[in-house]
Amino acid sequence: MSTEDIQTVSKKQVKHFTGVQGLPCIEKIVSSVDDNPEPINTDVTGRIPKWINGSFLRNGPGKFEIGNQRFNHWFDGMALLHQFKICNGQVTYKSRFLSSDSYQANSEHNRIAVSEFGTVTMPDPCKNFFQRFLSRFEIPSEFQVTVDFPEIFS
């Protein structure tokens, strides 16, 4: 097997399903967006009946990169909540990222720290090293219980 064949095989091993090569129609749904925590007024075309009031919520992926790493699958994008609030014929929009444990851990480490559906995370090398180092030592227990059964062994 030539060097070129090996490079081709190694490139094929990791598939990124967020890629849009040949699929420009889905480019926008696999692109990261910013959240908009403050309400934005919208222009309404037509007329919304006055009796329609409330919020329409939508959930979907909104962030496909953390630090310099990219998720491998569309299902893995960090969740973005969208709110369309309808009141008296007017609509406002706002959005924010769902503050899940995954989102918090990824943001804290500025990398993909939690494995997802199609993305397996790499362990933190420092944490991995220190965990192996500490596993060689036993932390003494505060309580030691000694049970003596002299009649069994006599």
Beta strands, then each sheet from edge to edge (+ up, - down):
strand 1: 36-41
strand 2: 54-63
strand 3: 65-66
strand 4: 69-70
strand 5: 78-87
strand 6: 90-97
sheet 1: 1+ 6- 5+ 2-
sheet 2: 3+ 4-
end
